[in-house]
Amino acid sequence: MDMAQIGATAAGGCNRQALTDEDRQGRQLFESWCSAAGCSIERDQMGNIFARRAGTSPGLPPVLMGSHLDTQPTGGKFDGVFGVLAGLEVIESLNDHGIRTPHPVEVVVWTNEEGARFSPAMIGSGVFAGAFDLDYGLSRVSKDGVTLGDALRRIGYAGSRACRHYPIKAAFEAHIEQGPILEDNDTQIGIVTGVQGMRWYDLELNGESVHAGPTPMGSRHDPVRALHAILAGVYELAGIYGPWARVTFGDARFEPGARNTVPERVVVTLDLRHPDETTLDAMESHLLEIVATATQEASVTGTVHHEWRSAAIRFDEQCIETIAKSAASLDLSTMRLVSGAGHDSVYVSRIAPTAMIFVPCKGGISHNESESAEQADLAAGCDVLLNSVVTMAIDAT
């Protein structure tokens, strides 16, 4: 696990956040492996890396594989990395067996999939697919005040190739499931039919900063009081719109942040998810009502900022069936499911036929240093990816 040693944490995970020194080291290691496999390598303006194995018929579009190498601050060894290295394994297998394909075969590393350092997530693939313009992507700012463009230049990955999409025959992304469904059903391969919708918000609550001791509770304009009601109300949404609804408060900031002072400003992040867009619309409307009521009762003001949204999507039927047939030919157990997590394939699916392959992860745990997967399941996912890619790449159309 050479890649896992870069940014390795004491608890057994990885901290290789986007465009850090550790991310640069991971990218360089990947590129060295791709060069050894005979691939040509290009970097685009968003730092996305494309490693191509040439096809035998000039002019045909590539079959794309890949994922991301960046991690959460307390991330695991497999999220994203499995998809990148599975793609490289496909190329090395084709080399080992002397198999040539009319279509080129390409492995991509997308920039800032996680969104842990720069918001929003999946920004590299988003700019590539035209969901965001280049200026927007490069102007994203990290918590420590660094723009994504400056971070790219600092680590030497601001490429010259234009960050825009081009014809792609088909795109496949292998990934750990990041949930417990495959493991609970003793199933080796998840055939991913789509990805649920996601919406990110920043909730800003403004009150009045006063002394914690002399100020009576009834005289305060305390944004934390409003936050308490908002937390309870939003968590109830998961039950109202369940079982597929998801709500997550991931970060919070209290200002001025003094122990004996009532905050004048509170900002919290919220992530809402559901596989049905109409239901997500209802959840959002309910959220706005909850915030309005809570702020009024606490005598504070509140604003819901829409940070990012990704619509629920359905993957390409031919790619889905190609994965299903590949798994069946290998006599692997399968089930079809919708991804609860966002992936770069969401944006890629806008501009190319796309589908995903899931393998189980232990306990369904991800975004955690204890993230783990069985070698046999990872190998099975690689085999399905190989068969799926070859099926598409030998079709000279």
Secondary structure, 3 states (H helix, E strand, C coil): CCHHHCCECCCCCECCCCCCHHHHHHHHHHHHHHHHCCCEEEEECCCCEEEEECCCCCCCCCEEEEEECCCCCCECCCCCHHHHHHHHHHHHHHHHCCCCCCCCEEEEEECCCCCCCCCCCCHHHHHHHCCCCHHHHHCCECCCCCEHHHHHHHHCCCCCECCCCCCCCEEEEEEECCCCHHHHCCCCEEEEEEECEEEEEEEEEECCCCECCCCCHHHCCCHHHHHHHHHHHHHHHHHHCCCCCEEEEEEEEEECCCCCECCCEEEEEEEEEECCHHHHHHHHHHHHHHHHHHHHHCCCEEEEEEEEEECCEECCHHHHHHHHHHHHHCCCCEEEEEECCCCCHHHHCCCCCEEEEEECCHHHCCCCCCCCCCHHHHHHHHHHHHHHHHHHHCCCC
